[in-house]
Amino acid sequence: MSARAAFAVVLCAAGVSAAATPVPVVVVPVRPATTPEAAAVVWSARRAVEGHAALSAVDVTEVLSTGGGAETDVDAGRAALKAARGAFEALEVDRAAHEGERAVRLLLRSGADEASAVDALLLLARVRQAVRDEEGTVGALQRALRLDPELKLDPESASPSLVRALERARRPAAGAPGRLRVDSADIPAAVSIDGHFLGVTPAFIDPLAPGAHLLVVEADGRRREVRLLDVPSGAGQAVRVDLEPAPRASLFERVTDRLRDQLDADTAMPALGDLKSLFFAEQAILVDVRDGEARAALFDLRAGQRVRAVEVSAASPARCGEEIVRRLYGDLDARAPALADVPVPPPATEGEGAGLTDQWWFWPAAGVAAAAAVAIPVLLLTGGADEGLPHRDDAGAVVIRF
C-alpha cells in the first residue's frame, strides 16, 4: 500500500467527527516580518484561514505567551483592583483611577478574568461620578457593557445617578465619528477593533464610531495587548503600545530561523516538525515577502510534504493574504490537501532561454536514436532473419553486438 493510500485509510478511519472539526493551520513568516508590508500579508493570511469553513488559524500570539505570562497578569490585575478599591475608600481619586485602568489592562490581556475587569470598570465609573465627570462615568460603563452586554446594577447599592448613567450608556453612541491612531514601539503589529483586523501599525482608523471599542494589538514573539477605548465624538485619539516579549519567543525564533530554505523543499524538514509540535498544527503556510512579491507554500504536516506553492503580488498586503489562501487551497480538500496530486510543472517551451535538452522533442528523439543504434548493428551482423540469432531450442535468446 502506498503512503498516500495509507494516509487515506487513516483519514477514513477518523470518522465523521474529524471531518467536522476545523483543521488547525499555522501561518508563519520564514524571516522576521519587520516591515508593515510583510506583517500585513502574514496577518491577513491568518484572518483568511480563520474565515475558511474547514480551517482554523492557530493563535500564534497565545501559544507563545503560555508559560506564566497570563497567570502573572491575572495576579497583578487583581492586586491592582484591590489597590484601586483601597484608594477609592481613602478618597485618593487619582490613584484609584490609575490603579483601576491598570487592573483593566492586565485582566484583559490575561484573557482569564473578564468578570474582574468588569468590576474594575464599575469602580472607575464610581470614581468618575465622585468627581462629577458625567461623560467619564458613561464612558466607563460603555466599556463595561462591551464586555458584558447584560450588565445590571444592584439598585440597593448603586446610586440613582449611576443607574441613570448605565441606561444612557446602553443607548447607541451619538455624535460625529472619531479617529484613532495606533502605534507600536519597535515592530509592526496587527491591529483589530471589535474583532475586525484593520491592518498593522502605524494604523489610522478614520472614521470610527464614537463610544466603546475593544482594541487588540499583537505581533509574533510579543504578548498581546488588549484595551477598551472610549472614543470621543468628533475627535482624534492616539494609542501607543509597548509589546512585551512572549515567554516562548526565543523558541519560535529558533524554529523560524531554520525555515528559510523550506519553501522550495518537496518534503517537510525537521524545522516543520518542530513547528507542528510547537503549535499542534496539522498544516503550515510559510510566507516570504520581499521586493513587493509574496511567496507562500502549503505543507500538509501529517503527510510530511509540500502540497502547493504560489507567488502573489504584495502591492495590496491585505488582499495578498486572502489571495495566498485562496490559491493555495483552490480545488484541494482543505482537510487533507496531500491526497491531491501535486501538479507537474509544464515543460519549457521553445524560444529564448530554452536549451536543447529543454525542447519537447529532445528526449523522445534520443530514445529512438538509442534504439536504432542497438537494433541496426544487430541486424547487420546477424545476417538477416534467415540465419537468425544463436539460440537453444528450449530457450529464447537475444544477443546485442556493438
Secondary structure, DSSP 8 states (H G I E B T S, - for coil): --HHHHHHHHHHHH-HHHHHS-EEEEEEESS---SHHHHHHHHHHHHHHHTSTTEEE--HHHHHHTTTHHHHHHHHHHHHHHHHHHHHHTT-HHHHHHHHHHHHHHHHHHTS-HHHHHHHHHHHHHHHHHTT-HHHHHHHHHHHHHH-TT----TTTS-HHHHHHHHHHHS---SS-EEEEEEESSS--EEEETTEEEEESSEEEEEE-SEEEEEEEE-TTB--EEEEEEE-TT-EEEEEE---B-TTHHHHHHHHHT-TTGGG-SB--HHHHHHHHHHT-SEEEEEEEETTEEEEEEEETTTTEEEEEEEEE-SSHHHHHHHHHHHHHTTS-TT-GGGS---------SSTT--GGGSTTHHHHHHHHHHHHHHHHHHHHHT-TTT----BTTB-------
